[in-house]
Amino acid sequence: MVRSSRITCSSAAAMAMAGAGGSSSSDGDEAGEEIESAPPLRVGEERAIGSSGIRKRLLHAGEGWATPVPPDEVSVHYVGFLPDGTLFASTRDGGGEPRTINLGSGEVVAGLETGICTMKKGEKALFILPPLSCEDPGVPGVPTGSELHFEVELLSWLTVVDVYKNGGIVKKVLSTGGNRQTGDLDEVTVKYKIKLLDESIVDESPEEGSTFFVNEGHVCAALPKVLKTMKEGERAVVMVQSQYAFGEQGRAAKKQFSAVPPNSAVNIDVELVSLKPVVDVTGDLKVMKKTLKCGDGIRTPHDGETVHIRYTGRLEDGTVFEKFGFDGEPFEFIIDEEQVTVGLDCAVATMVKGELAEVTVKCEYGFGNTEEQRQLIMVPPFSTLIYEVELIDFTKEKESWEMSAHEKLEAAEKSKVAGNDLFKIGMFQRAAKKYCKALSYINEEEHFEDEVEESTKTLRVSCWLNHAACCLKLKDFAQAISLCSKVLEIESCNVKALYRRAQAYVESYDLELAKTDVLKALELDPDNREVKLLQANLKKLQMESNKRDAKLYANMFDRTAKESDVVSKKRKVQNTSVNEAAKSPDSEEALEMVKEE
């Protein structure tokens, strides 16, 4: 009887267990896969795993639902024996220590790793592996053709993350964190210790940790890459190859820290102490919101809703230019009504109730290139503004799905009227948003009762037409054409839609399509002054276009005629040369020379 606390896999078994994918068979079954859609095993129940002939019998249920996957590091006890009870391997002999196995590395006999990947923490199971096709040097003393039985207990495991899938940065999670994952822009506080393989310390954070932005990097290239895989509160040890550490140059000794020789691998002990999420509000890095304190829920203020805030505004040098909401009632404003700077408006629209944030606003979304008198000081032109703002509360309008048909119609009408008011004073972008909001209440896909259907249809057409008018002012001609076309699909004789679409076609220089719409509009309303003016302008543009075309073709024909004349003269010269050459004694030689030319 052979007893061993280590089972080494043969090369054939290692190939069978596809380390990268954790598969133990050539048919592509994933490690850990039992039977698709099958219910969990009950204690005492036995089932095949995949199609490789491995069977599993549950002896003791584990905890939770998670199972390890390659390249996780598992800690197990196991006992291996033959069907007749002959023991050939055990980690339990003489109070033995558990075995640590790196899944996917091919360290254990073929099939056992697949079985471990189906287990939960604390679970005990019996795995029955199919007979070896030949003697495996990893299990000496086991005859060829023998079935193998393994009784396994999964004690724990450490999650291992191969960041680049090439072994360059490998993170082993010592303790998991919360639910918040780091992002590229986040501000983090990190405790770390970077060591060479001989345990020499080459860099270390202060006791309270170092604070920096993830995308700015810190100390070495690997650290931000690792942080992007971590959650707040997580601790890990990271193995880093030289190309992701200090590279070919290494690094000289500094202060109390050792030098890093060229091409040195390092280990990093790292803890993500805290993070402050940072959001690029406008998508161009000109309005950045850093959350200092998380709020409640996920609902953020919508356009047109009133928000209640307290905030302090200061310049980059710390000078406070205004402060509201701290003495008495909170400061109020309506989202998307331009009652505060665009940057502050946009940022508050991303906040949840109770959230405290620092908002950095570049001049393009602040006061621009002009001086601005504020509550406390005159703000210089091109100033970057920094707000510390807390969203205390906000009014919540009913969601569309909460409204009755009559309420939706009323809300849509209210938004349309607001859009009309904005259009009259030249606020075309904001007016367009109001029309879009109105349409969101009465969208085409929703069915309304008969008594409000006609009113809904009329209001929808009105909003499409008004939105198209905004698009013409904003030079978004493709959208204007699309909106007018929607109207004409249901009201083919709508003169206003034909007129506005013709305007958009003219601006897009689709003169024939514009002409078609103008003629149809005049057929429906021969005395329409606006359409007649557009027709006159269209005729002028068509005449100019015809003149340009005529000139273009004239130049083209003139150039062609000149080229033909040149070719004709050249041929005449060649023919004369040939005739003269034919009369000379050396006519054949002369003829060849002309041909070569």
ABEGO torsion letter per residue (X at the ends): XBBBABBBBBAAAAAAAGAAAGBABAAGBBBGBBBBGBBBBBBGBBBBBEAAGBBBBBABBBBEABBBBOABBBBBBBBBBBAAGBBABBAABGGBBBBBBBBGAGABBBGAAAAAAABBBGBBBBBBBBBBABBBAABBGBBBGBBBBBBBBBABBBBBBBAAGAGABBBBBABBBBABBBBAABBBBBBBBBBBAAGBBABBBBAAEBBBBAAAEBGBAAAAAAAAABBBGBBBBBBBBAAABAEAAEBBBBEABBBBBBGBBBBBBBBBABBBBBBBAAGAGABBBBBABBBBEABBBBBGBBBBBBBBBBBAAGBBABBBGABEBBBBBBBGAGABBAAAAAAAAABBBGBBBBBBBBAAABAEABBBBBAABBBBBGBBBBBBBBBABBBBBBBAAABBAAAAAAAAAAAAAAAAAAAAAGBAAAAAAAAAAAAAAABAABBBBAAAAAAAAAAAAAAAAAAAAAAAAAGBAAAAAAAAAAAAAABAABAAAAAAAAAAAAAAGBAAAAAAAAAAAAAABAABAAAAAAAAAAAAAAAAAAAAAAAAAAAAAAAAAAAAAAAAAAAAAAAAAAAAAAABAAAAAAAAAAAAX
